[in-house]
């Protein structure tokens, strides 16, 4: 893995941003090959895949911050909870 010390990043931080970049790439390819249509879910507003990805990432940030505040620095369970939250958002929102 390249040296990320110039930005004081850890390998976990680099992996996170690589995952976000990969998600954006996948969403772009999906938009090209399978054009998206808006749908109305439980929020009663029309959303696209990109909207649901944004809601999932924002929710994951809040889940992790709350986990840090209430539980502590062991974030593996928060990450699992965030993945479950993302699955629910993509299915029902």
DODREN-500484 format. One record per residue: x, y, z of N, C-alpha, C, O in turn; residue in one letter. Coordinates in steps of 0.1 Angstrom, whole numbers, padded with zeros to 4 digits, always signed. Layout:
<pts>
XYZXYZXYZXYZA ...
</pts>
This chain:
<pts>
+0009-0012+0000+0000+0000+0000+0009+0012+0000+0019+0012+0007X +0005+0023-0007+0013+0035-0008+0014+0042+0006+0006+0040+0014X +0025+0049+0007+0027+0057+0020+0017+0068+0021+0018+0077+0013X +0008+0068+0030-0002+0078+0032+0001+0087+0044-0007+0095+0048X +0014+0087+0049+0017+0095+0060+0017+0110+0057+0016+0118+0067X +0019+0114+0045+0019+0128+0042+0006+0135+0045+0005+0147+0046X -0005+0127+0046-0018+0133+0050-0022+0128+0064-0033+0130+0068X -0013+0121+0071-0016+0115+0084-0028+0106+0083-0036+0105+0093X -0028+0098+0072-0039+0088+0071-0034+0075+0076-0022+0072+0075X -0043+0067+0080-0040+0053+0083-0044+0044+0071-0051+0050+0062X -0041+0032+0071-0046+0023+0060-0061+0022+0060-0067+0020+0050X -0067+0023+0072-0081+0022+0073-0088+0034+0066-0098+0033+0060X -0082+0046+0068-0087+0058+0061-0086+0057+0046-0095+0060+0039X -0074+0052+0042-0073+0050+0027-0082+0040+0022-0088+0042+0011X -0085+0029+0029-0095+0019+0025-0109+0025+0024-0116+0022+0015X -0112+0033+0034-0125+0040+0034-0127+0048+0021-0137+0047+0014X -0118+0057+0018-0119+0065+0007-0118+0058-0006-0125+0061-0016X -0111+0047-0007-0111+0038-0018-0124+0031-0020-0129+0030-0032X -0131+0028-0009-0144+0022-0010-0154+0032-0015-0163+0028-0023X -0154+0044-0010-0163+0055-0015-0161+0057-0030-0170+0059-0037X -0148+0058-0034-0145+0060-0048-0150+0048-0057-0156+0050-0068X -0149+0036-0052-0154+0024-0059-0169+0025-0060-0175+0021-0070X -0176+0029-0049-0190+0030-0049-0195+0040-0060-0205+0038-0067X -0188+0051-0061-0191+0061-0071-0189+0056-0085-0197+0059-0094X -0178+0049-0087-0176+0043-0100-0187+0032-0104-0191+0032-0115X -0191+0024-0094-0201+0014-0097-0214+0021-0100-0222+0017-0109X -0217+0032-0092-0230+0039-0095-0230+0046-0109-0240+0047-0115X -0218+0051-0113-0217+0057-0126-0219+0046-0137-0226+0048-0147X -0213+0034-0136-0214+0024-0145-0229+0019-0146-0234+0017-0156X -0235+0018-0134-0249+0014-0134-0258+0024-0141-0268+0021-0147X -0255+0037-0139-0263+0048-0145-0262+0047-0160-0271+0051-0167X -0250+0043-0165-0248+0042-0180-0255+0031-0185-0262+0032-0195X -0254+0019-0179-0259+0007-0185-0274+0004-0181-0281-0003-0188X -0278+0009-0169-0291+0007-0165-0297+0020-0160-0296+0023-0148X -0302+0028-0169-0306+0042-0165-0316+0041-0153-0325+0032-0152X -0315+0050-0144-0323+0049-0132-0336+0057-0133-0337+0066-0141X -0346+0052-0126-0359+0058-0126-0361+0062-0111-0357+0054-0102X -0368+0073-0109-0371+0076-0095-0382+0067-0090-0390+0063-0097X -0381+0065-0077-0392+0057-0070-0395+0064-0057-0386+0070-0051X -0407+0061-0053-0412+0067-0040-0412+0056-0030-0419+0046-0032X -0405+0058-0019-0405+0048-0008-0411+0053+0004-0421+0061+0004X -0406+0049+0016-0413+0052+0028-0411+0067+0032-0419+0072+0040X -0402+0074+0026-0401+0088+0029-0411+0097+0021-0412+0109+0024X -0417+0090+0011-0427+0097+0003-0422+0108-0006-0429+0118-0009X -0409+0107-0009-0403+0116-0019-0396+0107-0029-0391+0096-0026X -0396+0112-0042-0389+0104-0052-0374+0104-0050-0367+0115-0048X -0368+0092-0050-0353+0091-0048-0347+0083-0060-0354+0074-0065X -0335+0085-0063-0327+0077-0072-0317+0069-0065-0316+0070-0052X -0309+0060-0072-0299+0053-0065-0289+0062-0059-0284+0059-0048X -0285+0073-0065-0275+0082-0060-0281+0089-0047-0273+0091-0037X -0293+0092-0046-0299+0097-0034-0298+0087-0023-0295+0091-0012X -0302+0075-0026-0301+0064-0016-0287+0062-0011-0285+0059+0001X -0277+0063-0020-0263+0061-0016-0259+0073-0007-0253+0070+0004X -0263+0085-0010-0260+0096-0001-0266+0095+0012-0260+0097+0022X -0279+0091+0013-0286+0089+0026-0279+0078+0034-0277+0079+0046X -0274+0067+0027-0267+0056+0034-0254+0061+0039-0250+0058+0051X -0246+0069+0031-0233+0074+0036-0235+0083+0048-0227+0083+0057X -0245+0092+0047-0247+0102+0057-0252+0094+0070-0247+0098+0081X -0261+0085+0069-0265+0077+0080-0253+0069+0086-0253+0068+0099X -0245+0064+0078-0233+0056+0083-0224+0065+0091-0219+0061+0102X -0222+0078+0087-0214+0087+0094-0220+0090+0108-0213+0090+0118X -0233+0092+0109-0240+0094+0121-0240+0082+0130-0238+0083+0143X -0241+0070+0124-0241+0058+0132-0227+0057+0139-0226+0053+0151X -0216+0059+0131-0203+0058+0136-0200+0068+0147-0194+0065+0157X -0205+0081+0145-0202+0091+0155-0210+0088+0168-0204+0090+0179X -0222+0083+0167-0230+0079+0179-0223+0068+0186-0222+0067+0198X -0218+0058+0178-0211+0046+0184-0199+0051+0192-0197+0046+0203X -0191+0060+0186-0180+0065+0193-0183+0072+0206-0176+0071+0216X -0194+0080+0205-0199+0087+0217-0204+0079+0228-0202+0081+0240X -0212+0068+0224-0219+0060+0235-0212+0047+0238-0213+0043+0250X -0205+0041+0229-0199+0028+0231-0184+0028+0233-0179+0023+0242X -0178+0034+0223-0163+0035+0224-0157+0033+0210-0164+0033+0200X -0144+0031+0210-0136+0031+0197-0137+0018+0189-0131+0018+0178X -0143+0008+0194-0144-0005+0186-0156-0003+0176-0167-0005+0180X -0152+0000+0164-0162+0003+0154-0167-0008+0145-0175-0005+0135X -0163-0020+0147-0167-0031+0138-0182-0033+0138-0188-0035+0128X -0188-0032+0150-0203-0034+0151-0210-0022+0145-0220-0024+0139X -0204-0010+0146-0210+0001+0140-0210+0000+0124-0219+0004+0118X -0199-0006+0119-0198-0008+0105-0208-0018+0100-0214-0016+0090X -0210-0028+0108-0220-0038+0104-0234-0032+0105-0243-0035+0096X -0237-0024+0115-0250-0017+0116-0252-0008+0104-0263-0006+0099X -0241-0001+0100-0242+0008+0089-0245+0001+0076-0253+0006+0067X -0239-0011+0074-0242-0019+0062-0257-0024+0062-0263-0024+0052X -0262-0027+0074-0276-0031+0075-0285-0019+0072-0295-0020+0065X -0281-0007+0077-0288+0005+0074-0289+0008+0060-0299+0011+0054X -0277+0006+0053-0277+0009+0038-0285-0001+0031-0292+0003+0021X -0286-0013+0035-0294-0023+0028-0309-0019+0030-0317-0020+0020X -0313-0015+0042-0327-0011+0044-0330+0002+0036-0341+0003+0030X -0321+0011+0035-0323+0024+0027-0325+0020+0013-0334+0025+0006X -0316+0012+0007-0317+0008-0007-0330+0000-0010-0335+0000-0021X -0335-0007+0000-0347-0015-0003-0360-0007-0001-0369-0008-0009X -0360+0001+0009-0373+0008+0013-0374+0023+0011-0385+0028+0012X -0363+0029+0008-0364+0044+0007-0365+0048-0008-0366+0060-0011X 
</pts>
